Amino acid sequence: MDINEQIRATLAEHSIVLFMKGTPEFPMCGFSARAAKALTDAGAVFHVVNVLADPQVRAALPHFANWPTFPQLFIQGELIGGCDIIEDLNSAGELAQMARDVAGVMH
């Protein structure tokens, strides 16, 4: 499976995916930490891909998504955006609604 197929498979398997540097528990970048916190605050259940642990994904994803930086949030296979967009959606209450819409909400 090539790297783009691997990315597509991850997006197909999980409703909400955050590609970030590090993990929510141990973020390796401030933007990734803020994005993970916004998702957690919104009550979203999300899958994390640590791009630092997978150099192929880190190299391929900016081209795949046409988005140059990390983190990158995908919901139902669609790129939502990076840290600023995630935080703006959370502040507006839209991120929690998006998470509920895909049944990715913590119970």
Secondary structure, DSSP 4 states (H G I P E B T S, - for coil): --HHHHHHHHHHH-SEEEEESB-SSSBSSHHHHHHHHHHHHTTB--EEEETTT-HHHHHHHHHHHT--SS-EEEETTEEEESHHHHHHHHHTTHHHHHHHHTT-B--
